[in-house]
Amino acid sequence: MSRKRQLNAEQDRYRCRGAFVNLQQLLDQRHVARNLELDYHSRTRLGMSGTHISKIKGRGVDFEEHRVYQPGDDIRTIDWRVTARIGRPFTKVFREERERPVIIGVDQSRNLYFGSQVAFKSVIAAEAAAILCWTTVDNGDRVGGVVFGDSTQDLVKPRRSKRSALRFLNSVANYSQQLVQHHGNTDSGHGYLKSALEQMCRITKPGSNVYLISDFSDYSAECQQYIQQLAMHNSMTCVLVYDALEEQLPRPGQYSITDGQRRSILDTHQSAVRELYQQDFAQRLRGLTDAFAAMQVPLLTIRTNQIVMEQLETWKQKTR
């Protein structure tokens, strides 16, 4: 079996399916995560030093030494105190940090408890969070984050240990199980995404890599302010999880839909309704993309009916 076919088989084997996940499924994502190398890490592990401005936002560099100013050096790195004391220009030399904590915010609210194919959005969000978590652990960096639902959040401070990763993943699994237990309550809260972002700001130190995984159905102007605050001093990526049925209606017909207690019929015969439905999703996606682009925050989209790892790899290749 070729290497590519072997990887595809492994990805399909550990693929999360259904309406919920358990801890063992999230632990199994480590087999998948070992094949994903995030691009930021290749830059931070090189141990480069010099006076060039780091490509990494925030405190991506540590002061190393002073040396005599040379033509071509960035004048912003001149240490004027040392220059005044010695009588000739001296510049600061910086060394890029070898560690970048990773903060993962993962949405497990009732709005994500939905799916039409393969898995619910909440399951795919959990799977993506697990892959990013294990990738961070394998790279030797600190990992932490915020798992949040409609009214509660669980905050895990970033630490460089498997125990911290296990606590984070256990929290994700517990929130997923709670969605199953309380699926009859369809009243979703408001302001939970803003509250989760506030908690992420509390535990995120400048120079971190931040991932926010959600369907952004609770996105607001206040959320944008927090995201802008995080993106100002960190490398931030937003991950939009959506179901194929949200993107466009199925081919003309009548379909039975249920929330687990009530059942209804979805009629998709009218072409005008189908077109308007598709336009609404495209408009919402374009609005989010434009809002994040204005903050220089990339938006990664993940569909529930496609393998998560493949979509992460495609995104990684595009950002190289």
C-alpha positions in Angstrom: 0.0 0.0 0.0 1.4 3.4 -1.0 2.1 6.0 1.7 -0.7 8.3 0.6 -3.3 5.4 0.6 -2.1 4.4 4.0 -2.6 7.9 5.4 -6.0 8.1 3.8 -7.0 4.8 5.4 -5.7 6.0 8.8 -7.6 9.3 8.5 -10.8 7.4 7.7 -10.3 4.9 10.5 -10.0 7.6 13.2 -12.6 9.9 11.7 -15.3 11.0 14.2 -18.8 10.2 13.2 -22.3 10.7 14.7 -23.9 13.1 17.2 -21.2 13.0 20.0 -17.6 12.1 20.8 -16.0 10.4 23.7 -12.5 10.9 25.2 -11.1 7.8 23.5 -12.0 9.2 20.0 -10.2 12.4 20.8 -7.2 10.6 22.1 -7.1 8.6 18.9 -6.6 11.8 16.9 -3.0 11.7 17.9 -2.5 9.1 15.3 -3.8 11.5 12.7 -2.1 14.7 14.2 1.4 13.3 13.8 1.1 13.9 10.0 0.2 17.6 10.4 3.0 20.1 10.8 1.8 23.6 11.3 3.9 26.1 9.3 4.5 28.5 12.2 6.6 25.8 13.9 9.1 25.5 11.1 9.9 29.1 11.6 10.2 29.1 15.3 12.3 26.0 15.6 15.1 27.3 13.3 16.7 29.2 16.1 17.4 32.2 13.8 18.9 35.3 15.2 19.6 38.8 13.9 18.1 42.2 13.5 15.4 41.3 11.0 11.8 41.9 12.1 10.2 38.6 13.0 7.3 37.4 10.8 5.6 36.3 14.0 3.3 38.7 15.8 3.8 39.7 19.4 6.7 38.7 21.6 8.1 36.4 19.0 11.7 37.5 19.8 13.9 37.7 22.9 16.7 40.2 23.4 20.1 38.5 23.0 22.9 41.1 22.9 24.1 44.5 21.7 26.4 45.1 18.8 27.8 48.1 16.8 25.3 49.5 14.4 26.0 48.5 10.8 24.7 50.0 7.5 21.4 48.4 6.6 20.3 47.7 10.2 16.8 48.7 11.2 17.1 52.0 13.0 14.2 51.0 15.2 16.5 48.5 16.9 19.0 51.1 18.0 19.5 51.3 21.7 19.7 55.0 22.3 20.7 54.7 25.9 23.8 52.5 25.1 24.5 54.7 22.1 24.6 57.9 24.3 26.7 56.2 27.0 29.4 54.8 24.6 29.3 57.5 22.1 28.6 55.5 19.0 25.5 53.8 17.7 24.7 50.3 19.1 21.7 48.1 18.0 19.9 45.3 19.8 20.1 41.8 18.5 17.1 39.6 19.0 16.6 35.8 18.9 13.3 34.3 17.9 11.5 32.4 20.6 11.7 28.6 20.5 8.3 28.1 22.0 4.9 29.5 21.1 1.9 28.5 23.3 -1.2 27.4 21.5 -4.7 28.5 22.7 -7.7 26.7 21.3 -11.2 27.9 21.8 -13.8 25.3 20.8 -17.5 25.9 20.6 -19.8 23.2 22.0 -23.0 25.2 22.1 -26.5 23.9 21.1 -26.2 25.7 17.7 -23.5 23.2 16.8 -25.7 20.2 17.8 -26.8 19.7 14.2 -25.7 17.6 11.2 -27.1 16.0 8.0 -24.1 13.8 6.9 -21.4 11.9 8.7 -21.2 14.0 11.9 -22.7 16.9 13.8 -20.9 20.2 13.8 -20.1 19.9 17.5 -18.3 16.6 16.7 -16.2 18.1 13.9 -15.3 21.1 16.0 -14.1 18.7 18.7 -12.1 16.6 16.2 -10.4 19.7 14.8 -9.5 20.8 18.3 -8.1 17.4 19.2 -5.9 17.4 16.1 -4.5 20.9 16.8 -4.0 19.9 20.5 -2.0 16.8 19.7 0.1 18.6 17.0 1.0 21.1 19.7 2.0 18.4 22.2 4.1 16.6 19.7 5.9 19.8 18.8 6.8 20.3 22.5 4.8 23.5 23.0 2.3 24.5 25.7 -1.4 24.0 24.9 -4.5 25.2 26.6 -7.8 26.7 25.8 -11.4 27.4 26.5 -14.3 24.9 25.9 -17.6 26.6 26.0 -21.3 26.0 25.7 -24.3 28.3 25.9 -23.9 29.3 29.5 -20.6 27.8 30.8 -17.0 27.7 29.9 -14.1 25.5 31.1 -10.7 27.2 31.0 -7.5 25.2 30.7 -4.3 27.3 31.2 -1.6 26.4 28.7 1.0 24.0 30.0 3.7 21.9 28.4 2.4 18.5 29.5 0.2 15.6 28.3 -1.8 16.1 31.5 -2.9 19.6 30.3 -3.8 18.2 26.9 -5.8 15.4 28.5 -7.7 17.8 30.7 -8.6 19.9 27.7 -9.7 17.0 25.6 -11.7 15.5 28.6 -13.5 18.8 28.9 -14.3 18.8 25.2 -15.7 15.2 25.5 -17.8 16.2 28.6 -19.3 19.1 26.8 -20.2 16.9 23.8 -21.9 14.5 26.1 -23.9 17.3 27.8 -25.2 18.3 24.4 -26.6 14.7 24.0 -28.2 14.8 27.4 -29.8 18.2 27.0 -30.7 18.0 23.3 -34.4 18.6 24.1 -33.7 22.1 25.2 -33.5 24.1 21.9 -33.2 27.5 23.5 -29.7 28.6 22.6 -28.2 31.4 24.7 -26.7 34.7 23.4 -23.4 36.3 24.2 -21.6 33.0 24.9 -19.1 33.5 22.1 -18.2 36.9 23.5 -17.8 35.5 27.0 -15.5 32.7 25.7 -13.3 35.2 23.8 -13.1 37.2 27.0 -11.7 34.1 28.8 -9.3 33.4 25.9 -7.9 36.9 26.3 -7.3 36.2 30.0 -5.0 33.2 29.4 -3.3 34.3 26.1 0.1 35.8 26.4 1.5 37.9 23.5 3.2 35.8 20.9 0.8 32.8 21.1 -1.0 30.9 18.4 -4.7 31.2 18.8 -7.4 29.1 17.2 -11.1 29.7 17.5 -13.4 26.9 16.3 -17.1 27.7 16.0 -20.0 28.1 13.6 -20.0 31.8 14.6 -23.8 31.9 14.8 -23.3 34.1 17.9 -20.8 36.4 16.3 -21.3 40.1 17.1 -19.5 43.5 17.1 -18.3 42.8 20.6 -16.8 39.5 19.5 -15.0 41.3 16.7 -13.3 43.6 19.3 -12.0 40.6 21.3 -10.8 38.9 18.1 -9.0 42.1 17.1 -7.4 42.3 20.5 -6.2 38.7 20.3 -4.9 39.1 16.7 -3.0 42.3 17.5 -0.3 40.5 19.5 -0.8 36.9 18.4 -1.1 34.7 15.4 -4.8 34.0 15.2 -6.9 31.7 13.0 -10.7 31.4 13.0 -12.2 28.0 12.0 -15.7 28.0 10.7 -17.5 24.6 11.0 -20.6 24.2 8.9 -22.9 21.5 7.6 -23.5 20.9 3.9 -27.2 21.4 4.5 -26.5 24.9 5.7 -24.6 25.7 2.4 -27.4 24.6 0.1 -30.6 22.7 0.2 -30.7 19.1 -1.1 -32.1 18.3 -4.6 -35.8 18.9 -5.0 -37.9 16.6 -2.8 -39.5 16.2 0.6 -37.2 15.4 3.5 -38.0 14.4 7.1 -36.1 16.4 9.7 -36.1 16.1 13.5 -34.5 17.6 16.6 -34.8 14.3 18.4 -38.3 15.0 19.7 -40.3 16.7 17.0 -40.4 15.8 13.3 -41.2 18.0 10.3 -41.0 17.9 6.5 -38.5 20.0 4.5 -39.8 20.7 1.0 -37.1 21.8 -1.5 -39.1 21.8 -4.7 -39.2 25.6 -5.2 -36.1 26.7 -7.1 -36.4 30.4 -5.9 -36.3 29.2 -2.3 -33.3 27.0 -3.0 -31.5 29.9 -4.7 -32.3 32.4 -1.9 -31.2 29.9 0.7 -27.8 29.4 -1.0 -27.4 33.2 -1.4 -28.0 33.7 2.3 -25.2 31.3 3.3 -22.8 32.8 0.7 -23.5 36.3 2.0 -22.9 35.3 5.6 -19.7 33.5 4.7 -18.5 36.6 2.7 -19.4 38.8 5.6 -17.3 36.8 8.0 -14.4 36.5 5.6 -14.3 40.2 5.0 -14.6 41.0 8.7 -11.7 38.7 9.6 -9.6 39.8 6.6 -9.9 43.4 7.8 -8.2 42.2 11.0 -5.7 40.1 9.1 -7.2 37.0 10.6 -7.4 34.0 8.2 -10.7 32.0 8.1 -10.5 28.3 7.6 -13.7 26.6 6.7 -14.4 22.9 7.6 -17.4 21.0 6.3 -18.9 18.2 8.3 -19.0 15.7 5.5 -15.3 15.9 4.6 -12.4 14.5 6.5 -11.1 17.1 8.9 -7.4 16.3 8.5 -7.6 16.6 4.7 -9.1 20.1 5.1 -6.4 21.1 7.6 -3.7 19.9 5.2 -5.3 21.8 2.3 -5.3 25.0 4.4 -1.7 24.5 5.4 -0.6 24.2 1.8 -2.5 27.4 0.9 -0.8 29.4 3.7 2.7 28.4 2.8 
